[in-house]
Amino acid sequence: MFDFDMLGLAPALNDALKRANFSQPTPIQNQAIPLALNGHDILGLAQTGTGKTLAFGLPLIDHLLAQPGKPAPKTAKALILAPTRELVNQIAESLRNLTGKTKLRVATVVGGQSIGKQISFLSRGTDILVATPGRLIDLMERQAVDLGQVRHLVLDEADQMLDMGFIHALRKIAPKLGTPRQTMLFSATMPKQMEEISQAYLTNPHRVQVSPPGKAADKITQSVHFLTRAEKPAKLREVLSADVSALTLVFSRTKHGAERLMKDLVKDGFNAASIHGNKSQGQRDRAIKAFRAGEINVLVATDVAARGIDIPGVAYVINYDLPEVPDNYVHRIGRTARAGREGEAIAFCSPDELDQFRQIQKLMKIEIPVASGTMPEHAEPKKPRNRGGFRGRGVKPKAANAGQKPAQSKRRRPRRRPAA
């Protein structure tokens, strides 16, 4: 293990690291930074919360500082692609903390914000462009950005980009980039399609891996409560009341469920907010900012935020609903125990979620300790989503005599007029 000041980074970077109280690199940084500084392509595998942003950000900025000169209008020297708005903003904030005393510019483009303003600041050119693939494609089609000068490409949380269908956008973006270039791909998991992407876009990459996929950070204490769905609200309030000042992130499976849960918590006196796909970008940004500042201490979220919140002070992650995809459990609980701190992950498992819970344990190769309740032997079948009187648009209610043949209606024959 070495210190950051032993890497031979530019003085401006060493000063920025000292101001941020960074002294020793994390394992992924320890392996990736020296290789990236030497110009190698990187295939990095590490779970969320291990410091991947600095692993690619430090060598990227170091290379740019060694290549002075303003970017041409509409161009960028480096491009970082990330799957969600929250993650784009988080990456950009981290990089700006490192470039604050330099002349390097960091710009972001994401959906949900004024494309006119984005076209305006891109017209002046930028050194580092952090973007979601969808909005970047929009800007390319409007000829608002020229990627021909990009010599550094970073794909962060690449597996989630695959899950969200951004592979088609990547195929449109990659041919427009400059060559030769350095490419760094970072991912928490390594599905088969990821191997294909690495072969297509990376040149003789060096693979760095600090932990097997599906493994959570070492300092996360995990537990599970087995209970019915009707018991979940009371258990949540019990857990939150035990440490009312702690920053707690609560995950719900659906947008409507997250909003309803947040409103119920506020009614009960908890200082809560929510972020999900039905919120505007401004609302999501304000909620995360308030959560980071401690102005609210309970944030209810869907998986849209599972990889977009980097707040070292998150003490608890509560899986109010278990995720449908086991990998998402690992990403969710990775929001705590960040930057070397300790954290606690608490799961609520109802009988109809038993299969998901078993898949999570199989993925992580562990048995999660039981905090309360008893694990049922068999999973209950899931109830259909449309319950009660709601049947969905265009679906007619069944008739009371459904299944019976309708009675034939008797048609009156028209009377024949007598012949004249």
Secondary structure, 3 states (H helix, E strand, C coil): CCCHHHCCCCHHHHHHHHHCCCCCCCHHHHHHHHHHHCCCCEEEECCCCCCHHHHHHHHHHHHHHCCCCCCCCCEEEEEEECCCHHHHHHHHHHHHHHHCCCCCCEEEECCCCCHHHHHHHHCCCEEEEEECHHHHHHHHHCCCCEHHHCCEEEECCHHHHHHCCCHHHHHHHHHHCCCCCEEEEEECCCCHHHHHHHHHHCCCCEEEECCCCCCCCCCEEEEEEECCHHHHHHHHHHHHHHCCCCEEEEECCCHHHHHHHHHHHHHCCCCEEEECCCCCHHHHHHHHHHHHHCCCCEEEECHHHCCCCCCCCEEEEEECCCCCCHHHHHHHHCCCCCCCCCEEEEEEECHHHHHHHHHHHHHHCCCCCEEECCCCCCCCCCCCCCCCCCCCCCCCCCCCCCCCCCCCCCCCCCCCCCCC
